[in-house]
Amino acid sequence: MIAKTLKMSCSMVAQTIQRFNRTSSTQNRPRHGRPKKLSERAQRHIQRMPLGIDV
């Protein structure tokens, strides 16, 4: 009922309620450090690329 009223998925409503019960807040928690720009897959791809330097 809540999800239909807010036009959100049921899982999002459930996660928000669980977060509020745990932390008494709906705000995102702060992260440690800077978020990564590249995914693990992209990092592996870049590491495998040849440098293209002719010596």
C-alpha positions as CSV (number, residue, x, y, z in Angstrom):
1,M,0.0,0.0,0.0
2,I,2.8,2.4,0.9
3,A,4.8,1.5,-2.2
4,K,1.8,2.2,-4.5
5,T,1.0,5.5,-2.8
6,L,4.7,6.7,-3.2
7,K,5.1,5.0,-6.6
8,M,8.2,3.2,-5.4
9,S,9.1,-0.5,-5.4
10,C,8.2,-2.6,-2.4
11,S,11.9,-3.5,-1.8
12,M,12.9,0.2,-1.6
13,V,10.1,0.9,0.9
14,A,11.2,-2.1,3.0
15,Q,14.9,-1.0,2.9
16,T,14.0,2.5,4.0
17,I,11.9,1.2,6.9
18,Q,14.7,-1.1,8.0
19,R,17.2,1.7,7.8
20,F,15.0,3.9,9.9
21,N,14.5,1.2,12.5
22,R,18.3,0.6,12.7
23,T,19.5,4.2,12.7
24,S,16.5,6.4,13.4
25,S,17.2,8.2,10.2
26,T,16.7,7.8,6.5
27,Q,19.9,9.6,5.5
28,N,22.7,7.8,3.7
29,R,25.6,7.0,6.0
30,P,29.0,8.6,5.1
31,R,31.5,6.5,3.3
32,H,35.2,6.0,4.0
33,G,37.4,7.6,1.4
34,R,36.7,8.7,-2.1
35,P,34.4,6.5,-4.3
36,K,36.2,4.6,-7.0
37,K,35.8,5.9,-10.6
38,L,36.5,2.6,-12.3
39,S,34.9,-0.7,-11.8
40,E,37.1,-3.8,-11.0
41,R,36.5,-5.0,-14.5
42,A,37.6,-1.7,-16.1
43,Q,40.8,-1.7,-13.9
44,R,41.7,-5.2,-15.1
45,H,41.1,-4.2,-18.7
46,I,43.4,-1.2,-18.4
47,Q,46.2,-3.2,-16.7
48,R,46.1,-5.7,-19.5
49,M,46.4,-3.1,-22.3
50,P,49.8,-3.0,-24.0
51,L,51.7,0.3,-23.5
52,G,52.5,0.6,-27.2
53,I,56.1,1.9,-26.6
54,D,58.7,0.9,-29.2
55,V,62.1,0.8,-27.7
